[in-house]
Amino acid sequence: MTDEEYLSKISKVEIYCEILLGILRYTNVKIYPTEEEQIKQLTKKLKFQNLYDYDLFRACIDQMEDAQYAINEFVENGLYISKNRRGEMYLRLYGVLNACYLQVGAITDLIRLFNFQNQKKIRQKLKKLNAIELRNKIASHTTNYIDKNNNINYYKVAQSSLDKKASGILIVRKNEEVDYINLTEYVSEFTNTIEFYLEQIVNKELYSRTFKKEAFEWMEFRHNFIKKN
């Protein structure tokens, strides 16, 4: 299997994670006699503030990638594989929403690590994404959701509205007011936003530091593949 064939089988988010891991792995540092000195040098080269931020960087990559596997599963198979299994539908519903939440956490840490401007504005935008608001309403703060006016609300999912595509989920809130939710569209919107910020991170970090030729070409090939597709 060629590199291009391999990349065509995975998501853009996963490819971005490979590039980020490459940035961590291939950042050039001298060999020092102690681990502490080695970590200090790596922290300096990555321009991080705290001594073990490199470890947080790796944790963000892993969290982003692991959560993407759950999102990919939802995109490919919807809320169930085996029909009429209510437990599977709820596992997938709650799972994909919390996978989105985990990715927001990873992106938030990444923009801090790489010292992005307007971090507060970015965090607010991420929190307002439909998938995250829905997660807070039905998969986290379901019976004590506090809205922007500091009013407490509660939400229920109409079980009869759950189907494979999750395109018309009925959400019932206090006073029997209802909303119809297209979860597939929410997840698509969410992923587009995550890809947007991953692109900014990779574009900023990949081309602003020096790597060995072979390592750079490996990462650049992946970045160019994303831009072509």
Secondary structure by P-SEA (a helix, b strand, c coil): ccaaaaaaaccaaaaaaaaaaaaaacccccccccaaaaaaaaaaaacccccaaaaaaaaaaaaaaaaaaaaaaaaacccccccccaaaaaaaaaaaaaaaaaaaaaaaaaaaaacccaaaaaaaaaaacaaaaaaaacccccccccccccbbbbbbbccccccccccbbbbbccccbbbbbaaaaaaaaaaaaaaaaaaaaaaaccccccccaaaaaaaaaaaaaaaac
